[in-house]
Amino acid sequence: GEGREFMLTPRHRIALMYPLLSSTQLPSVRMATDGASADIRSTCFCGALHVVVSQHARTVGASICHCSTCRSLSGAPFLANVLFGKEDAALRLAGSDGEPPADALIVQDTSRHVKRIRCARCYSPLLALLGGKRVVVPLACFGKDAVPESWRPQQHIWYDKRVMDVLDGVPKYRKNFGGERCSDAGLPLAEDVS
């Protein structure tokens, strides 16, 4: 059927029955078939849906985001995310590994190029689609033992939007990755004097 859309603000639209995404827009992972190795899985709070990351996935990046959108949608002071190619992560029904039906997901446009997907039953964040090529998965969905070393955040982004300082020595960017860096306290970095 047709989905219902609710406007929260002019830039936030929630589609309750998934009409904004076709099955070709959803990520589709190459699942492990040999039985000897396993894809990396997480589950939503209610257990209805899984996020499946291919055992062969290579991270595009991993960041701790302090932007107001991530903070507002997670209820946390920042959100640790890992970025993959679209073909490396997928949503699956628990128990059957089938694709979730339209009414199992909430899709939210949070910017022109970002669609965030949640479980419609428990509202757990599952993943976000960046344009048509990338998938962002919140690290909090996975258990500590399931997270490979390559998924550990390599930088903080949007640090100027933070609600608290994070004294971890991980590189901080005032805005996007690759932009102006700052200290753990948000101060400009000292010029390299050589």
CYANA upper distance limits for C-alpha pairs under 8 A (distance plus 0.5 A):
  1 GLY  CA     17 MET  CA      8.29
  2 GLU  CA     17 MET  CA      7.54
  2 GLU  CA     19 PRO  CA      6.97
  3 GLY  CA     15 ALA  CA      6.60
  3 GLY  CA     16 LEU  CA      6.31
  3 GLY  CA     17 MET  CA      4.86
  3 GLY  CA     18 TYR  CA      6.69
  3 GLY  CA     19 PRO  CA      5.79
  4 ARG  CA     15 ALA  CA      6.38
  4 ARG  CA     16 LEU  CA      6.22
  4 ARG  CA     17 MET  CA      7.11
  5 GLU  CA     13 ARG  CA      6.98
  5 GLU  CA     14 ILE  CA      6.06
  5 GLU  CA     15 ALA  CA      5.26
  5 GLU  CA     16 LEU  CA      7.01
  6 PHE  CA     13 ARG  CA      6.40
  6 PHE  CA     14 ILE  CA      6.10
  6 PHE  CA     15 ALA  CA      7.52
  7 MET  CA     12 HIS  CA      6.74
  7 MET  CA     13 ARG  CA      5.57
  7 MET  CA     14 ILE  CA      7.43
  8 LEU  CA     12 HIS  CA      6.03
  8 LEU  CA     13 ARG  CA      6.84
  8 LEU  CA     14 ILE  CA      8.34
  9 THR  CA     13 ARG  CA      7.96
 11 ARG  CA    109 ASP  CA      7.78
 11 ARG  CA    110 THR  CA      6.99
 11 ARG  CA    111 SER  CA      7.21
 12 HIS  CA    108 GLN  CA      7.13
 12 HIS  CA    109 ASP  CA      6.15
 12 HIS  CA    110 THR  CA      5.97
 12 HIS  CA    111 SER  CA      8.19
 13 ARG  CA    108 GLN  CA      6.02
 13 ARG  CA    109 ASP  CA      6.04
 13 ARG  CA    110 THR  CA      8.04
 14 ILE  CA    106 ILE  CA      7.10
 14 ILE  CA    107 VAL  CA      6.20
 14 ILE  CA    108 GLN  CA      5.06
 14 ILE  CA    109 ASP  CA      7.41
 15 ALA  CA     19 PRO  CA      7.03
 15 ALA  CA     20 LEU  CA      7.30
 15 ALA  CA    106 ILE  CA      6.47
 15 ALA  CA    107 VAL  CA      5.87
 15 ALA  CA    108 GLN  CA      7.01
 16 LEU  CA    103 ASP  CA      7.25
 16 LEU  CA    105 LEU  CA      7.55
 16 LEU  CA    106 ILE  CA      5.74
 16 LEU  CA    107 VAL  CA      7.49
 16 LEU  CA    120 ALA  CA      8.13
 17 MET  CA    102 ALA  CA      5.71
 17 MET  CA    103 ASP  CA      5.15
 17 MET  CA    104 ALA  CA      8.11
 17 MET  CA    105 LEU  CA      7.44
 17 MET  CA    106 ILE  CA      7.47
 18 TYR  CA    102 ALA  CA      5.53
 18 TYR  CA    103 ASP  CA      7.09
 18 TYR  CA    105 LEU  CA      6.94
 18 TYR  CA    106 ILE  CA      7.06
 18 TYR  CA    107 VAL  CA      6.81
 19 PRO  CA    102 ALA  CA      8.17
 20 LEU  CA    107 VAL  CA      7.98
 21 LEU  CA     25 GLN  CA      6.26
 21 LEU  CA     26 LEU  CA      7.42
 22 SER  CA     26 LEU  CA      7.34
 25 GLN  CA    132 GLY  CA      7.53
 26 LEU  CA     90 ALA  CA      7.86
 27 PRO  CA     86 LYS  CA      5.69
 27 PRO  CA     87 GLU  CA      6.34
 27 PRO  CA     88 ASP  CA      8.05
 27 PRO  CA     89 ALA  CA      6.51
 27 PRO  CA     90 ALA  CA      5.40
 27 PRO  CA     91 LEU  CA      7.84
 27 PRO  CA    135 VAL  CA      8.04
 28 SER  CA     86 LYS  CA      7.68
 28 SER  CA     87 GLU  CA      5.97
 28 SER  CA     88 ASP  CA      7.66
 28 SER  CA     89 ALA  CA      6.87
 28 SER  CA     90 ALA  CA      5.44
 28 SER  CA     91 LEU  CA      8.17
 29 VAL  CA     52 VAL  CA      7.77
 29 VAL  CA     53 VAL  CA      7.35
 29 VAL  CA     54 SER  CA      6.56
 29 VAL  CA     86 LYS  CA      8.33
 29 VAL  CA     87 GLU  CA      5.56
 29 VAL  CA     88 ASP  CA      5.41
 29 VAL  CA     89 ALA  CA      5.50
 29 VAL  CA     90 ALA  CA      5.70
 30 ARG  CA     54 SER  CA      6.65
 30 ARG  CA     87 GLU  CA      7.56
 30 ARG  CA     88 ASP  CA      7.35
 31 MET  CA     39 ASP  CA      7.22
 31 MET  CA     54 SER  CA      6.63
 31 MET  CA     55 GLN  CA      8.48
 32 ALA  CA     37 SER  CA      7.31
 32 ALA  CA     38 ALA  CA      6.51
 32 ALA  CA     39 ASP  CA      6.54
 32 ALA  CA     54 SER  CA      7.66
 32 ALA  CA     55 GLN  CA      7.54
 37 SER  CA     55 GLN  CA      7.94
 38 ALA  CA     55 GLN  CA      6.76
 39 ASP  CA     52 VAL  CA      6.99
 39 ASP  CA     53 VAL  CA      6.29
 39 ASP  CA     54 SER  CA      5.39
 39 ASP  CA     55 GLN  CA      4.95
 40 ILE  CA     52 VAL  CA      6.28
 40 ILE  CA     53 VAL  CA      5.58
 40 ILE  CA     54 SER  CA      6.94
 40 ILE  CA     55 GLN  CA      6.78
 40 ILE  CA    146 ALA  CA      7.29
 41 ARG  CA     50 HIS  CA      6.87
 41 ARG  CA     51 VAL  CA      6.11
 41 ARG  CA     52 VAL  CA      5.10
 41 ARG  CA     53 VAL  CA      6.80
 41 ARG  CA    142 PHE  CA      7.74
 41 ARG  CA    146 ALA  CA      8.49
 42 SER  CA     50 HIS  CA      5.95
 42 SER  CA     51 VAL  CA      5.74
 42 SER  CA     52 VAL  CA      7.21
 42 SER  CA    141 CYS  CA      6.18
 42 SER  CA    142 PHE  CA      5.64
 42 SER  CA    143 GLY  CA      8.18
 43 THR  CA     47 GLY  CA      6.05
 43 THR  CA     48 ALA  CA      7.89
 43 THR  CA     49 LEU  CA      6.22
 43 THR  CA     50 HIS  CA      4.85
 43 THR  CA     51 VAL  CA      6.69
 43 THR  CA     94 ALA  CA      8.49
 43 THR  CA    141 CYS  CA      7.27
 43 THR  CA    142 PHE  CA      8.27
 44 CYS  CA     48 ALA  CA      7.16
 44 CYS  CA     49 LEU  CA      6.22
 44 CYS  CA     50 HIS  CA      6.92
 44 CYS  CA    119 CYS  CA      7.40
 44 CYS  CA    122 CYS  CA      7.94
 44 CYS  CA    124 SER  CA      6.04
 44 CYS  CA    125 PRO  CA      8.01
 44 CYS  CA    126 LEU  CA      7.44
 44 CYS  CA    141 CYS  CA      7.72
 45 PHE  CA    122 CYS  CA      6.76
 45 PHE  CA    124 SER  CA      6.61
 46 CYS  CA    121 ARG  CA      7.77
 46 CYS  CA    122 CYS  CA      6.29
 47 GLY  CA     94 ALA  CA      7.22
 48 ALA  CA     93 LEU  CA      6.64
 48 ALA  CA     94 ALA  CA      5.79
 48 ALA  CA    119 CYS  CA      8.41
 48 ALA  CA    121 ARG  CA      8.45
 49 LEU  CA     91 LEU  CA      7.32
 49 LEU  CA     92 ARG  CA      6.24
 49 LEU  CA     93 LEU  CA      5.25
 49 LEU  CA     94 ALA  CA      5.64
 49 LEU  CA    100 PRO  CA      8.05
 49 LEU  CA    119 CYS  CA      7.53
 50 HIS  CA     91 LEU  CA      6.19
 50 HIS  CA     92 ARG  CA      5.63
 50 HIS  CA     93 LEU  CA      6.66
 50 HIS  CA     94 ALA  CA      6.42
 51 VAL  CA     89 ALA  CA      7.48
 51 VAL  CA     90 ALA  CA      6.29
 51 VAL  CA     91 LEU  CA      5.31
 51 VAL  CA     92 ARG  CA      6.97
 51 VAL  CA    126 LEU  CA      7.02
 51 VAL  CA    127 LEU  CA      8.21
 52 VAL  CA     89 ALA  CA      6.01
 52 VAL  CA     90 ALA  CA      5.74
 52 VAL  CA     91 LEU  CA      6.70
 52 VAL  CA     92 ARG  CA      7.56
 53 VAL  CA     57 ALA  CA      7.23
 53 VAL  CA     88 ASP  CA      6.21
 53 VAL  CA     89 ALA  CA      4.84
 53 VAL  CA     90 ALA  CA      7.09
 54 SER  CA     88 ASP  CA      5.76
 54 SER  CA     89 ALA  CA      6.71
 56 HIS  CA     88 ASP  CA      8.16
 57 ALA  CA     84 PHE  CA      7.61
 57 ALA  CA     85 GLY  CA      8.44
 57 ALA  CA     88 ASP  CA      5.78
 57 ALA  CA     89 ALA  CA      8.46
 58 ARG  CA     84 PHE  CA      7.14
 58 ARG  CA     85 GLY  CA      8.41
 58 ARG  CA     88 ASP  CA      8.36
 59 THR  CA     82 VAL  CA      7.33
 59 THR  CA     83 LEU  CA      6.28
 59 THR  CA     84 PHE  CA      5.58
 59 THR  CA     85 GLY  CA      8.23
 59 THR  CA    150 SER  CA      7.47
 59 THR  CA    151 TRP  CA      7.24
 60 VAL  CA     82 VAL  CA      8.20
 60 VAL  CA     83 LEU  CA      5.75
 60 VAL  CA     84 PHE  CA      5.76
 60 VAL  CA     85 GLY  CA      7.55
 61 GLY  CA     82 VAL  CA      6.45
 61 GLY  CA     83 LEU  CA      5.64
 61 GLY  CA     84 PHE  CA      7.86
 61 GLY  CA    151 TRP  CA      8.19
 61 GLY  CA    153 PRO  CA      8.20
 61 GLY  CA    154 GLN  CA      8.02
 62 ALA  CA     80 ALA  CA      7.90
 62 ALA  CA     81 ASN  CA      6.15
 62 ALA  CA     82 VAL  CA      4.70
 62 ALA  CA     83 LEU  CA      6.43
 62 ALA  CA    151 TRP  CA      6.44
 62 ALA  CA    152 ARG  CA      6.76
 62 ALA  CA    153 PRO  CA      4.92
 62 ALA  CA    154 GLN  CA      6.32
 62 ALA  CA    155 GLN  CA      7.77
 63 SER  CA     80 ALA  CA      6.27
 63 SER  CA     81 ASN  CA      6.03
 63 SER  CA     82 VAL  CA      7.03
 63 SER  CA    152 ARG  CA      8.45
 63 SER  CA    153 PRO  CA      5.04
 63 SER  CA    154 GLN  CA      6.32
 63 SER  CA    155 GLN  CA      5.61
 63 SER  CA    156 HIS  CA      6.04
 63 SER  CA    157 ILE  CA      7.16
 64 ILE  CA     78 PHE  CA      6.99
 64 ILE  CA     79 LEU  CA      5.97
 64 ILE  CA     80 ALA  CA      4.70
 64 ILE  CA     81 ASN  CA      6.75
 64 ILE  CA    153 PRO  CA      6.62
 64 ILE  CA    155 GLN  CA      6.81
 64 ILE  CA    156 HIS  CA      5.07
 64 ILE  CA    157 ILE  CA      6.69
 65 CYS  CA     70 CYS  CA      7.36
 65 CYS  CA     78 PHE  CA      6.03
 65 CYS  CA     79 LEU  CA      5.70
 65 CYS  CA     80 ALA  CA      6.72
 65 CYS  CA     81 ASN  CA      7.92
 65 CYS  CA    156 HIS  CA      6.35
 65 CYS  CA    157 ILE  CA      5.50
 65 CYS  CA    158 TRP  CA      6.64
 65 CYS  CA    159 TYR  CA      7.98
 66 HIS  CA     70 CYS  CA      7.25
 66 HIS  CA     71 ARG  CA      7.03
 66 HIS  CA     77 PRO  CA      7.40
 66 HIS  CA     78 PHE  CA      5.20
 66 HIS  CA     79 LEU  CA      7.24
 66 HIS  CA    156 HIS  CA      7.88
 66 HIS  CA    157 ILE  CA      6.75
 66 HIS  CA    158 TRP  CA      5.65
 66 HIS  CA    159 TYR  CA      6.13
 66 HIS  CA    160 ASP  CA      8.34
 66 HIS  CA    161 LYS  CA      6.28
 66 HIS  CA    162 ARG  CA      5.65
 66 HIS  CA    163 VAL  CA      8.41
 67 CYS  CA     71 ARG  CA      6.81
 67 CYS  CA     78 PHE  CA      8.03
 67 CYS  CA    157 ILE  CA      8.13
 67 CYS  CA    158 TRP  CA      5.79
 67 CYS  CA    159 TYR  CA      8.05
 67 CYS  CA    161 LYS  CA      6.17
 67 CYS  CA    162 ARG  CA      7.70
 68 SER  CA     72 SER  CA      6.37
 68 SER  CA    161 LYS  CA      7.18
 69 THR  CA     73 LEU  CA      6.57
 69 THR  CA    110 THR  CA      8.01
 70 CYS  CA     74 SER  CA      6.48
 70 CYS  CA     78 PHE  CA      7.29
 70 CYS  CA     79 LEU  CA      6.77
 71 ARG  CA     75 GLY  CA      6.08
 71 ARG  CA     76 ALA  CA      5.87
 71 ARG  CA     77 PRO  CA      6.12
 71 ARG  CA     78 PHE  CA      6.06
 71 ARG  CA     79 LEU  CA      7.42
 72 SER  CA     76 ALA  CA      7.96
 74 SER  CA     79 LEU  CA      7.80
 74 SER  CA    125 PRO  CA      8.44
 77 PRO  CA    162 ARG  CA      7.57
 77 PRO  CA    163 VAL  CA      6.56
 77 PRO  CA    164 MET  CA      7.66
 78 PHE  CA    162 ARG  CA      7.93
 79 LEU  CA    138 PRO  CA      7.58
 80 ALA  CA    138 PRO  CA      6.47
 80 ALA  CA    139 LEU  CA      6.15
 80 ALA  CA    140 ALA  CA      7.67
 80 ALA  CA    153 PRO  CA      7.31
 81 ASN  CA    136 VAL  CA      6.77
 81 ASN  CA    137 VAL  CA      6.05
 81 ASN  CA    138 PRO  CA      4.90
 81 ASN  CA    139 LEU  CA      5.81
 81 ASN  CA    153 PRO  CA      7.91
 82 VAL  CA    136 VAL  CA      6.18
 82 VAL  CA    137 VAL  CA      5.90
 82 VAL  CA    138 PRO  CA      6.93
 82 VAL  CA    139 LEU  CA      7.01
 82 VAL  CA    151 TRP  CA      6.60
 82 VAL  CA    152 ARG  CA      8.43
 82 VAL  CA    153 PRO  CA      7.93
 83 LEU  CA    134 ARG  CA      7.28
 83 LEU  CA    135 VAL  CA      6.25
 83 LEU  CA    136 VAL  CA      5.04
 83 LEU  CA    137 VAL  CA      6.97
 84 PHE  CA     88 ASP  CA      6.65
 84 PHE  CA     89 ALA  CA      7.60
 84 PHE  CA    134 ARG  CA      6.20
 84 PHE  CA    135 VAL  CA      5.74
 84 PHE  CA    136 VAL  CA      6.92
 85 GLY  CA     89 ALA  CA      8.05
 85 GLY  CA    133 LYS  CA      6.46
 85 GLY  CA    134 ARG  CA      5.08
 85 GLY  CA    135 VAL  CA      6.49
 86 LYS  CA    129 LEU  CA      8.36
 86 LYS  CA    132 GLY  CA      7.87
 86 LYS  CA    133 LYS  CA      5.68
 86 LYS  CA    134 ARG  CA      5.22
 86 LYS  CA    135 VAL  CA      5.75
 89 ALA  CA    135 VAL  CA      7.44
 91 LEU  CA     99 GLU  CA      7.23
 91 LEU  CA    100 PRO  CA      7.51
 91 LEU  CA    126 LEU  CA      8.45
 92 ARG  CA     96 SER  CA      8.28
 92 ARG  CA     97 ASP  CA      5.44
 92 ARG  CA     98 GLY  CA      5.98
 92 ARG  CA     99 GLU  CA      5.61
 92 ARG  CA    100 PRO  CA      6.36
 93 LEU  CA     97 ASP  CA      5.56
 93 LEU  CA     98 GLY  CA      5.85
 93 LEU  CA     99 GLU  CA      6.56
 93 LEU  CA    100 PRO  CA      5.89
100 PRO  CA    104 ALA  CA      6.54
100 PRO  CA    105 LEU  CA      8.04
101 PRO  CA    105 LEU  CA      8.13
103 ASP  CA    120 ALA  CA      7.48
104 ALA  CA    119 CYS  CA      6.60
104 ALA  CA    120 ALA  CA      5.59
104 ALA  CA    121 ARG  CA      7.41
105 LEU  CA    117 ILE  CA      7.01
105 LEU  CA    118 ARG  CA      6.19
105 LEU  CA    119 CYS  CA      5.41
105 LEU  CA    120 ALA  CA      5.22
106 ILE  CA    117 ILE  CA      6.10
106 ILE  CA    118 ARG  CA      5.57
106 ILE  CA    119 CYS  CA      6.65
106 ILE  CA    120 ALA  CA      5.80
106 ILE  CA    123 TYR  CA      8.27
107 VAL  CA    115 LYS  CA      6.81
107 VAL  CA    116 ARG  CA      6.18
107 VAL  CA    117 ILE  CA      5.14
107 VAL  CA    118 ARG  CA      7.09
108 GLN  CA    115 LYS  CA      5.90
108 GLN  CA    116 ARG  CA      5.59
108 GLN  CA    117 ILE  CA      6.89
109 ASP  CA    113 HIS  CA      8.36
109 ASP  CA    114 VAL  CA      6.41
109 ASP  CA    115 LYS  CA      5.02
109 ASP  CA    116 ARG  CA      6.91
110 THR  CA    114 VAL  CA      6.26
110 THR  CA    115 LYS  CA      6.69
110 THR  CA    116 ARG  CA      7.48
111 SER  CA    115 LYS  CA      7.91
113 HIS  CA    129 LEU  CA      8.37
113 HIS  CA    130 LEU  CA      6.21
113 HIS  CA    131 GLY  CA      5.38
114 VAL  CA    128 ALA  CA      7.08
114 VAL  CA    129 LEU  CA      6.11
114 VAL  CA    130 LEU  CA      5.36
114 VAL  CA    131 GLY  CA      6.81
115 LYS  CA    128 ALA  CA      5.94
115 LYS  CA    129 LEU  CA      5.64
115 LYS  CA    130 LEU  CA      7.36
116 ARG  CA    125 PRO  CA      8.08
116 ARG  CA    126 LEU  CA      8.30
116 ARG  CA    127 LEU  CA      6.52
116 ARG  CA    128 ALA  CA      4.58
116 ARG  CA    129 LEU  CA      6.85
117 ILE  CA    125 PRO  CA      6.75
117 ILE  CA    126 LEU  CA      6.22
117 ILE  CA    127 LEU  CA      5.98
117 ILE  CA    128 ALA  CA      6.27
118 ARG  CA    123 TYR  CA      5.83
118 ARG  CA    124 SER  CA      5.80
118 ARG  CA    125 PRO  CA      4.90
118 ARG  CA    126 LEU  CA      5.69
118 ARG  CA    127 LEU  CA      7.74
119 CYS  CA    123 TYR  CA      5.26
119 CYS  CA    124 SER  CA      5.89
119 CYS  CA    125 PRO  CA      7.24
119 CYS  CA    126 LEU  CA      7.41
125 PRO  CA    138 PRO  CA      8.13
126 LEU  CA    137 VAL  CA      7.18
126 LEU  CA    138 PRO  CA      7.64
126 LEU  CA    141 CYS  CA      7.93
127 LEU  CA    135 VAL  CA      7.24
127 LEU  CA    136 VAL  CA      6.03
127 LEU  CA    137 VAL  CA      5.12
127 LEU  CA    138 PRO  CA      7.11
128 ALA  CA    135 VAL  CA      6.17
128 ALA  CA    136 VAL  CA      5.50
128 ALA  CA    137 VAL  CA      7.10
129 LEU  CA    133 LYS  CA      8.24
129 LEU  CA    134 ARG  CA      6.50
129 LEU  CA    135 VAL  CA      5.25
129 LEU  CA    136 VAL  CA      6.88
130 LEU  CA    134 ARG  CA      5.53
130 LEU  CA    135 VAL  CA      6.44
130 LEU  CA    136 VAL  CA      7.73
137 VAL  CA    141 CYS  CA      8.37
139 LEU  CA    147 VAL  CA      8.31
142 PHE  CA    146 ALA  CA      6.73
142 PHE  CA    147 VAL  CA      7.20
143 GLY  CA    147 VAL  CA      7.29
147 VAL  CA    151 TRP  CA      6.83
147 VAL  CA    152 ARG  CA      8.21
148 PRO  CA    152 ARG  CA      7.90
154 GLN  CA    170 VAL  CA      7.11
154 GLN  CA    171 PRO  CA      7.67
155 GLN  CA    170 VAL  CA      6.11
155 GLN  CA    171 PRO  CA      5.38
155 GLN  CA    172 LYS  CA      6.26
155 GLN  CA    173 TYR  CA      7.88
155 GLN  CA    177 PHE  CA      8.16
156 HIS  CA    170 VAL  CA      7.51
156 HIS  CA    171 PRO  CA      6.76
156 HIS  CA    172 LYS  CA      5.17
156 HIS  CA    173 TYR  CA      6.51
156 HIS  CA    177 PHE  CA      8.45
157 ILE  CA    172 LYS  CA      6.72
157 ILE  CA    173 TYR  CA      5.46
157 ILE  CA    174 ARG  CA      6.90
157 ILE  CA    175 LYS  CA      6.09
157 ILE  CA    176 ASN  CA      6.06
157 ILE  CA    177 PHE  CA      6.45
158 TRP  CA    162 ARG  CA      7.74
158 TRP  CA    173 TYR  CA      6.72
158 TRP  CA    174 ARG  CA      5.62
158 TRP  CA    175 LYS  CA      4.48
158 TRP  CA    176 ASN  CA      6.59
159 TYR  CA    172 LYS  CA      6.81
159 TYR  CA    173 TYR  CA      6.37
159 TYR  CA    174 ARG  CA      5.27
159 TYR  CA    175 LYS  CA      6.90
159 TYR  CA    186 GLY  CA      7.67
160 ASP  CA    173 TYR  CA      8.48
160 ASP  CA    174 ARG  CA      5.44
160 ASP  CA    175 LYS  CA      7.30
160 ASP  CA    186 GLY  CA      7.34
161 LYS  CA    174 ARG  CA      8.47
165 ASP  CA    184 ASP  CA      6.80
165 ASP  CA    185 ALA  CA      6.27
165 ASP  CA    186 GLY  CA      8.04
166 VAL  CA    184 ASP  CA      6.51
166 VAL  CA    185 ALA  CA      8.11
167 LEU  CA    184 ASP  CA      5.86
167 LEU  CA    185 ALA  CA      8.06
168 ASP  CA    184 ASP  CA      7.78
169 GLY  CA    184 ASP  CA      7.19
171 PRO  CA    181 ARG  CA      7.78
171 PRO  CA    182 CYS  CA      8.23
171 PRO  CA    183 SER  CA      8.18
172 LYS  CA    181 ARG  CA      6.01
172 LYS  CA    182 CYS  CA      6.05
172 LYS  CA    183 SER  CA      7.01
172 LYS  CA    184 ASP  CA      7.39
173 TYR  CA    177 PHE  CA      6.48
173 TYR  CA    178 GLY  CA      7.63
173 TYR  CA    179 GLY  CA      6.61
173 TYR  CA    180 GLU  CA      6.18
173 TYR  CA    181 ARG  CA      4.83
173 TYR  CA    182 CYS  CA      6.58
174 ARG  CA    179 GLY  CA      7.53
174 ARG  CA    180 GLU  CA      6.29
174 ARG  CA    181 ARG  CA      6.35
174 ARG  CA    182 CYS  CA      6.94
174 ARG  CA    186 GLY  CA      8.26
175 LYS  CA    179 GLY  CA      6.89
175 LYS  CA    180 GLU  CA      7.70
181 ARG  CA    188 PRO  CA      7.53
181 ARG  CA    189 LEU  CA      7.29
182 CYS  CA    186 GLY  CA      5.74
182 CYS  CA    187 LEU  CA      5.84
182 CYS  CA    188 PRO  CA      5.24
182 CYS  CA    189 LEU  CA      5.71
183 SER  CA    187 LEU  CA      5.66
183 SER  CA    188 PRO  CA      6.79
183 SER  CA    189 LEU  CA      6.34
